[in-house]
């Protein structure tokens, strides 16, 4: 199916999560529409994954758009955001 609402071409978001110089393993990484609380979002697309031991992460099949990257560290449960 070829339609603007269902793009075939999608991208990938990759990065590395560090706190100071220390890689952050097993943190939840969430890519969602800009909003004050990703948990309250009911519309739009969300992509999530976990960081590896070296702090790297990769989110695949991401549709074009504007997103905020949310991070929930494994040990604190507090949310960190970045655009």
C-alpha positions in Angstrom: 0.0 0.0 0.0 1.4 3.4 -0.9 -0.2 6.2 1.1 1.1 9.3 2.9 -0.4 8.1 6.2 1.5 4.9 5.9 5.0 5.7 4.7 7.2 2.9 3.5 10.4 4.7 4.1 11.2 5.0 7.8 14.3 5.9 9.7 16.3 4.9 12.7 17.3 6.9 15.8 20.6 5.8 17.4 22.5 7.2 20.3 24.5 6.6 23.4 23.4 7.5 26.9 26.1 8.6 29.3 26.0 10.1 32.8 29.2 12.0 33.0 31.6 9.6 31.2 29.8 6.5 32.5 27.5 4.5 30.1 24.0 4.0 31.4 22.9 0.4 30.8 19.4 -0.9 30.7 17.7 2.5 30.8 14.3 2.8 29.0 14.5 5.1 26.0 11.2 6.4 24.6 10.7 8.5 21.5 7.2 10.1 21.5 5.4 13.3 20.4 6.4 16.4 22.3 4.3 16.5 25.5 4.8 17.2 29.2 4.2 13.5 30.0 4.8 10.6 27.6 2.6 8.3 29.8 -0.5 10.5 29.2 -0.2 10.4 25.4 -2.9 8.5 23.6 -2.3 9.7 20.0 0.6 9.6 17.7 3.5 7.1 17.5 5.8 6.0 20.3 9.0 4.0 20.0 10.9 2.5 22.9 13.8 0.3 23.7 16.6 -0.3 26.3 20.2 0.8 26.3 22.9 -1.8 26.0 25.8 -2.3 28.5 27.8 0.4 26.6 24.9 2.8 26.8 24.0 2.6 23.1 20.4 2.3 21.8 18.7 2.0 18.5 15.0 2.7 17.7 14.0 1.3 14.3 11.2 2.0 11.8 10.6 5.5 13.0 8.2 7.7 11.0 9.3 11.2 10.1 8.1 13.8 12.5 9.0 15.8 15.6 9.6 13.9 18.8 10.9 14.2 22.3 13.4 11.6 23.6 12.5 10.5 27.1 14.8 8.4 29.3 13.9 6.5 32.4 17.1 5.3 34.2 16.9 1.8 35.5 17.7 2.6 39.1 15.8 5.9 39.7 12.5 5.8 37.8 12.8 9.6 37.2 12.2 10.8 33.7 14.8 12.9 31.7 13.7 14.6 28.5 15.5 16.0 25.5 14.3 17.3 22.1 
